[in-house]
Amino acid sequence: MPDTLAALANAAGKLTRIGLQAAGRGATALPGLVTLQLDPDFIAAITRSLPHGVVLVSGTNGKTTTTRMVSDIARAAGWAPIHNRSGSNLERGIAGALLADSTWRGEPRGDIGLFEVDEASLPRVLRSLTPRVLVVTNLFRDQLDRFFEIDQLAHRIGDAIAELDPSVIVVLNADDPIVATLGARHRGRVAYFGVDDPAVGGRVPQDISDATRCPRCRAPLEYGRVILAHEGDWSCPACGLARPSRDVSALKVRLDAAASTIELRLPVAGAFDPIRVPLPGLYNAYNALAAIATARALDIALPTAVRAMDRFRPAFGRLEQIAVDGRILRLVLVKNPAGFNAAIGALLETGRHPRLLAALNDRDADGRDVSWIWDADFESLAPAIEHVVVCGIRSRDLANRLKYAGVPRERMVVVDDWGGAIDRAVDGTAEGAELVVVATYTAMLALRSELARRGHVAPFWED
């Protein structure tokens, strides 16, 4: 039973939530903000009684998909997760999820908390909440107007990890040198995941790499294999720091247009059937490995995790598919160069020539600085584009970037309003074919809201 202040804050937040829902709003953040204004310790107070504890998933890319995978695995194990499923990942979003899944007395209806956490907010969350498991997927340059430089961010997260109770299990991406070295700061158990398939990746660090130097001695890193940006088989010849051994890894990864298949390697005897992840793209193989490693940290059986993975549905904008007038819209949320390149890689891995609806906004949730589009690899995408409709607040910037990447004028059109852009893109796509929607966060919200208004999809907070 929470204390009196937490109970009062819970009631205030629930009343706010009811009012917003009556007005047709999503109520994913404001109720939590009201609650935390009344009781800053509300999250810790409510989660303290959860029988299976709390899992926090953070990182630049992949945290929404990874958390959703872990949530599905927990449900398959018979647990009742409390999950900020809408993707609202600041403290107010976590508080909002707890409000939605608790009684008026402040008693949680679930038995485990599964929360994705904005990477810049993670140190603050860890100061007020001790998780059972902490997962860090990767760290890339993202929204430079809002976040710290990557080294600063990693240092702050490392300081927070150093203060964790040794009982916490930390799950880290072994292939990301910035993330992997965080494990040295933890006094307890660390589990690593990574991709060991020698057929995946190249040998030259990509132009967008944020880790060209050793996190420990600052000497240049060497890569035996580069998978995505600075993720790969890395080592430092100067001080000997190297990619740690993996507790969960992909021995082989097979990719097709609709799914990924992973052959697992685990540090235990036994043979396992390949895991099918119904999402394309190598980066979703990483998300699946993070989820499997988390399931092992929670002592959930592998067959249970595999069953949940096979039935997985993507989150808002994460390769989500929507049927519109006989066409399939595949929604791809992008926000930084690494995420864009990973998403585009998933489109090009199977030799497709996509028709695109591309949207760029620069609101606070997107990041005001859109210069990142010049670091993203549009040059690889441009030759494959059949046609692109460009929209959004910064549509002219995006159209200019596409022009310099090599998209001919006759294969590109700028449309100023959301509904008109959807109509133009859908009308130009053959029935039964796929239209890929690539958009930043608030642009995706606007496009999806228009699709919801037309009855093609439910509002994202109802997912």
N, C-alpha and C positions, 0 to 999 in steps of 0.2 A: 504494500500500500504506500503510495507516494506521500510526502509530507503535505501540510496544509497549503503552502505557497504553490507547490507544483499542481495540486488539485485545483486551486483557483485559476492558475494560468491555463490549465487544461480546459476548464469551462469557458474561459474567455476566448481561447483559440477556437473551440468548437462552435461557439456562437458566431464568431467571425466567418468560419467556414460555411455554416448554414446560410448566412446572409449572402455570401458570394455565390454559392451554388444556386440560390433562389434567383439571383440576377443573371444566371447563365455563365458564370465565370468558372475557371478551372480550380481556384482555391488551392494551388500547390505551394504557394510561398507566403502570402500575407498572413494567413492564420498562424503559421509558425513564427513569423516576425512579431506578431502581437504577443504570443505566448512567451517568447524569449525576452521581450521587453519587461514582462512581469516577473519572470523567473529565469535568469541566465543559466541556471543549473538544471533546467527542465529535462533536457535530453538524458543527462546522467541519472536523474531521479527516476525516470520512467524505464530506462533500459536496465537498470540495476537488477531487476527481478526476472529478466528473461532467462529461462532454463538453459538455452544453448548459447547464450551470450550474443556478441555483436561482431559482425564482419564489416570492415571498412575497405572499400576498393577505391584507389586513387590513381592518378596518372594523367598524362595529357590526352592520349587517345585510347579508346577501348573500354573505359570504365563503365559506361552505360550498358554495353553489350555483355561484358564480363559479369557485372552484378546481376543482370537479368538471367544469365545462364546459371549462376550460383543459386538464385532464387528458385528457378525451375528444378534444379537438382534437389534443393532442400524440400520442396513440395513432393517430389518423387520419393523422398525418404520418409514422408509422412509428417514433416514438420510444417509449421504455420509461420512463414516469414512475414515480418513487417518490413516493407521495402519502399524506398522513394522511387517508385517505378516510372514516374513521369519524367525523371531526369533532373529534377530540381535539387542541385547538389551542394548548396551552401547550408549552413546550420539551420536556416529557416525552412529549407526543404526537408531536412531530416526531422525537424520538429513537426512539420506539417504531416509527414508520413505517420509519425507516432500519434498525432491527434486523430488521424483518420482510422487508426487501428487500436483505439483504446476506448474504454468505457468513460462515462461522465465522471466516474470516481478516479480516473487516471490509471486504471489497471489495464495493461496491454492485453490485447486479444490474441497475439501471436506468441511464439516461443523463441524466436531468433530475430535479431535486427540485421538487415542486409542493406547497407547504405553506400552509395557512391558518394565520394567527397571531392569537391574541387581541390586541385593540387595546391593552390595557394592558401586554401583554408585548412588544409590537413594539419599543420602544426598546431593551430588553434584548437581544432577538434580534439586532437590527441591530448591536449592539456586538460580537457574536461571529461574525457571518456576513455576508458581502458578497454580496447576491443579484445576479443578472443583471437581473431586473425586480422592482420593488416596486409593488404595486397597493393603493390605498386606495379602498374602495367608497363609504363615507359615514361620518359621525360623528354619532351621536345620543346623547341621554341614555339611560343603561342601567345598571341595578343600582347605584344610588347608594350602597349600603352597601359596595360592593366597588371601584368605579371612582372615579377623580377626577371632579371637575366637568368638563364638556366643554371649557372653555377651557384648563384645566390639562392635560388629556389631549392636546389639539391642540398645545399648546406643547411638551410632551415629545416628541411624535412629530416636530414640526418641528425640534427640536434634533437629533434622531437623523438626520433627512434631511439636515440641513446638514453632517453629518459623513460622509455617504456619498461613496464614490469617484465621480468624474464619469462613469465608464464605466457606472454603473447607470442604467437607464431607469426613470423613475417614471411610473406611469399613475394618473391622478387623475380623479375625478368633477367635471367643470366646473360642474355644477348645484348642488353643495353648497359654499357660500362658505367654510365651515370647512375643507373638504378642498382646494378649488381654490387657496386662498392658501398651502398648503404648498409648492406648486411654486416659489414665489419663494425658498425656502430651499435649493433643490437647484442644484448647480453644473453638472449635466449635463443630458441631454435629458429633457423632460417631455412626455408625451402625455395629452391630455384627451379624455373622452367625455361625451356628454350627449344629451338629448332635445330636438329642434328642431321637433317637430310642434306648430303653433300651436293645434291642436284639443284638445290634451291639457292638462289642468290648469285652475285658476281664477286669480283675480287677488288674492285675499286670503290672506296667510300663515295657515296653520292654527294652531289653539290650541296645538299641541304644538311649535311652531317653537322650535328651539334657536339660531337665528341671526337675531335681529331687528336686530342692530347690526353695523356693519362690523368685520371682524376686524382691520383696520389702524388706523382712526381712531376707532372706537366710535360714529360717528354712525349714525342709523337707516338701515337698508337700504331700498331700493325694489325692488319686484318687478313686472316686466311680466307675469309668468306664474308661478304656483305649481303645482308638480306633486305633491310629497309633502312634508309638513312644511315644512322650509326649503329643499328642493331646487326649483330653478326658474331663471328668467331674472332674475338679481339684479344690482344695481348700487348704488354709493354716490355720491349726488350731492355729498357734501361733499369727498371726496378723489379721486374718479374711479375707484376700484377697481371692476372689473366682471367679470362672467362671462367667462372666457377663451374664445378660439376653440377649436372642437372638432376634433380629428383624426379621430375616429369619432363619428358622431351618427346619430340616428334621424330621418329626414326625415318619415316617417309611421309611426304605430303603430296596428295594428288588433288589437283584443282580442276573444276569444270565451271560452266557458266552459272550453275545453280547451287553448287555445294563444294565443300572441301572434305577430303577423307584423310584421316590421320592414323598412322600406325604408331602406337605408343611404345616408349621405352620407360620402364619403371625399375627402381632398384630392388625389385623382388622377383623371385622366380615365377615363371608362368607365362603362358601365351595369351594374348588378348586379341579379340577381333578388332579390325579397324573401326575408329569412331567416325561417324558421318556427321558433319556439321552442315545443316541446310542453309548455309550462307557462302557465297563465293569469296575469294580473296585470301591471300596469305595472312593478312592482318587478322582475319577472323580465326585462322588456325592458332595464332598467338592468344586470342581471347579465350578460345576453347582450352588451351593448355593452362592458362591462368585459372580458369574455372575448375578444371580437373585437379590441379594442385591445391586449390582451396578446399575442394571436397575431401581430398585426402587429409588435409589439416583438420577438418571437422570429423574425421573418422566415418565418412559416408562411403559405402561400398562402391567400387568402380562400376559394376553392372548397373547400379541405380543411376549413377551419373551418366552413363552411356545412353540409357533409355531416355533420360530427360533431354540430352543433347540432340537426339534424333528427332524429337518433337518440337524443337526450339523455334520460336517465332521472333523475328527481329523487332527491335524497339523503334520508336519514332525516328524516321529519317535514316536509320542504319540499314540500308538496303531493303527497306520496307517496300512491299509491292501493293499497288492499288489498281483495281480494274476501273477504267474510265472509257465509256463509249466503245467497247470492244478492243481497247488498247491496254497494255500493262504499263503503268508508271512505276519505275523503280527509283525510290527516293534515297539520295546519297548526301548526307550531311557532311560539309567540309568546313574547316575553320583555321587550318594552318598548313604549311607546305608538306609536312610529313603525312598528315591525314589525307590531303588531296592526292599526293602521289600514291598512297596505299589504295585509295578508292579507285583511282584511274588505272592502277595496275590490275585491279580486279576486273575492270571492264576490258582491258586489252589482253589479258592472259589467254583468252579463248579466241582471239582474232576477230572480235566483233567490230562493226563500224556503226557506232551508236548515233542516234538522233538525240540531241540534248535540249533541255530547258535549263539554262544556267542563270543563277540569281545571286547577286552580291549586295549585301547591306553593310552599313557601318554603324549600327546602333551599339549601345554599351555591351549588350550580350554577344555581339559579333566581334567586338574589338574595333575601336575607331580607326586604327591604323590598318589600311588594306594593302600596304606595300608588299605584304607576304605573297601576293599573287605573282610577283615577278620572280620569286624564288621557287615557286611550284613548277613542275615539269609539264607545262602546257605544250611544249614542243613535241613530246612523245604522243600526246593526245591528238594534236591538230591534224595530222595526215589521215587519221582514222575517222574523223567526224564526218558524218553524212550531211548533217545540217544542225545549226544551233540557234535557238531563240534565247536572247539575252534580256534580262529584266533586273529590277532592283534599284535601290537608291543610288548605287554606284555602277549602274549598268554600262555607262560610257567607259569607265575605267576598265571594266571586264572585257568589253568589246575591243578596246584598244589593245589589251593584253593578248586576246585571241588573234587579232590582226597581226601583231608582231610575232606570234607563235607560228603563223603561217596559214590561218584559216582564211580562204578567199572570201571576198565581199559577198559573192553570190550565194555562199553557204551560211550566211549569218544575217540575222535581223534583230533589231532592238525594238522591244515593245514596252511601253511605259507602265501599263496597269497590269495587275496580277491576273485578273480574269481574262484579259485580252491575250496575255502571254500564254496562258494555259490553252486557250482556244486555238491560237496560231500553231502551237507545238503539237497539240493533239490532232488537229485537222491535217497536219502535214505528215502524220505517222500512219502507216497502213494499218488496217484492221488486223488484229492478231499479233501485231509487232510491239516492240518495247520502246518506250520513251524514257530516257534516263534524266532524272531531275537532280541537278547538282547545285546545292544552295548552302549559304551560311545560315546560322541559327534562326535569326528573326525573319529572314527571307523564306526559309522553309516553313516557319510558323504561318506566315502570310499566305503562302501557296496552299498549304494544307488546310488552313481555315477556309479558303475559297472552295477547296474540294469538299470540305465538310458542309459548307453552306449549300452546295449542290447535291448533297446526299451520297457522295461517293465513299465517305469514310467518316468514322466517329471522331470527335475531338480527341486530341492526343492524350488528355488527362483521363479519359474514360477507358484507355487501353489496359 
